[in-house]
């Protein structure tokens, strides 16, 4: 089973990588047609070309996410003591810089550390805090927390927000690749982020779960051993 899974991962990576080139051609030639021959194409034709470009770019995003998901599974683990508080603070600063006018309060607990692969945990926290930032985007003010609690004798790290939340009836879909509980027209994304986080957590021997309520926010918990 392990060998088969590795072969599937390698196949997925190879196919995804090879699809990039024809997609770039589709997008590039569509753009060239719009720029060089746009005055000869009808308004409806230009709209069709813009739709082709948008679809190609969307597929390119999906392919990039598939490649990144495969890399998470294939990457060699390097365990070390990592200051997760500093990591979360750094990510929070980066998020604030993307939308400096937003009124978001970050509450990041002091002294959180873990034995983990720093690169992979950075990817996981980027996704979790990035999701919290995204799903609080429609609120005038927001609060995002990163902290630690207990779970059957283990440390459970958590990211909590007071944003859009979700219906717990569909919680089993949260960590599936390309599964979305919100329409793409409402919130951007490909639906691969939480699947990536789950793989990272599992590679550390941990588990991840979530609690939420529609329009009242969500909390994502994870352990690392």
N, C-alpha and C positions, 0 to 999 in steps of 0.2 A: 504493500500500500504506500509506504514511504517513497519507494523508488518511482512508483506510478505518479504520485503527486509531484515529485521533482521533475519528471518528464513533462507533465502538464504545465507546470510553472515555466519551464524552459520554452515549451511550445508557445505559450501565451505571450511570453516576453518577445520571442522572435517574430511572431506574426504581428504583434502590436507595433514593434519597431519598424518592420518592413512596410506597414501601411502608411507611415508618415510621408514617404516620398510622393506617392500618387495624390495624397490629400493636398500637399503643398502645391502640386501642379494644378489641381482643380481650383484651389483658391487663387493662385497666382495668375492663371490664364483668365479667370473670371474678372479679376481686378484689372488686368491689362485690357480686356475687352471693354470694360466700363470706362477706363481712362482714354484709350486710343480711339475707340469706335462708339463712344457713348452718344454722340450727336446723331448717329445713324440708327440707333436702337430706340424703339418706342419706349414711352414711359413705363408701360407694363413689362416690356423686355428688361429694362433696367431694374425694375423691382424683382423680377425673377432672378437676375444675376446676383443681386444683393442677398436674396434668400439662399442661393447656392453657396455664396461665400459664408454666410452665417452658419449654414449647416455644416460646411467643411470645417470651419473653426470650432464648432461645437464638437464634432467628431474628433478633432485633433486634441481637444481637452480631455475627452474620454480616453483616448489612446494614451496620452501622457499619464493619466491617473492609473490606467491598467499597468503601465510599465513601472510606475512608482510602487504600486501594490505588490508587483512581482519582486521588485528589489527588496522590499521590506522582508519578504519571506526568504530570499536568497542570501541576504547580507550576513556576513560573519558577525557574531556577537562579541563585544568587548565590554565586560562588566567592570565598573569602577564606581566609587562613591561620588554621587552627583548632587549638587545643591539645586534642588528643584524650585526653591523659593526664588533664587536669582534667575533661573531659567524663565519662570513664569513672569517675573517683573520685566525681563527683557522683551518677552513676547507682548506684554501689555503695552509697553512703550511703543513698540512697532505698530500695534493696532491703533493706538491713539494718533500716531503720525499720519495714518491713512485718512482719518476723518477727525481733524483737530477740533471741529465745531461741536462734535457730539458730547453730551453730558453723561459720561459713564464713570461710575465709581468702581474701581478695582479694590477688592479686599483680599490680599494675598498674605497668608499666614507666614510668620517668621519660622526659620529653622527647619524647614522641610527638606529632607535629604533621603536618598535611596541608593541602593546598590543596583545599577542598571547600565544599559548601553546608552550613553549620553546622546548619541546621534539619533537613535530610534525614539528615545523619550522626547527629544525636541520635536520630532515629527508628530508624535501623539499629542503633546500639549499644544502645538501649533493648531492642530485640528480641533481639539476640544475648546480651547479659548477662542479660536477663530469662529467656531460655530456659535458660541455664546455671544460674541460680538455681533455676528450676522443676525441671529434670531432675536436680538433686542433692538435691532435697527429701527423698528417702527414705533418705538417708545420714546417719548420726549426726554426721559431720564432712564437710566438703567443701572443695575448693580451686578457685577460679576465677581464670583469668589473662587479662590483656590485654597483648599485646606486638606486636613487629614482627620480621619476618625477611625473607629475600630470596626472590624468585621470578623467575628469568631476567632478572636485572638490575633488576627493579622491587621496590619495597617491598611486602611483603605483611603486612597487619595480621591479627592472629588473636585469637580468644577460645577459651579451652580450659577444659574442666571434667573432673572425674573422676566424673561421674554415670552416668545410665542408658545413655548411648551409643546406638549403633544398628548394625544389620547393614549392612555396606558393599554387600551385594547389592541393597539397596533405596535406595542413595544417590541414584539418579536421580529419586526421588520427593520428595526433601527440599524442593525449591524450587517445587513445583507448588502452586497455590492449592487450599486445602482438603485437601491431602494430609497424612496423619498416619501416622507409624510407630509411634505408641503410642496405645492406646485413650483416648478422652475420659474414661472412668471412672477411668483411672490418673492422667492429667495434664490439667488444664484447658486450654482454648484452642480456637480455631476452625481452626487450620491455615493461617492466612493470613500469619503473621509473617515466615517465611522468604521467601515470595514477594515481600513488600514489601521486604525487605532486598535481594533480588536485583535488583529494579527500581531501587532507589536506587544500587546499585553500578554497574549498567549505564548509568545516566544520567551517571555520572562517568567512563564509558569503561573501567571495570574489569571484573573477573570475580570470582566467588565459588565456593568449593568446600569440601568437608568431608571429614574422616577420622574414623572412630570404630570402636568395638568394644563389643559388648553388655556392659553392666555395668562397663565400664572407662572410659567417658567419650567426649567428642567434641571435635574442634577445627574451628573454622570459620575459613577464611582468606579475605581479600578484598584486591584491589588497587583503586586509584582512578584509574589511567590506563594 
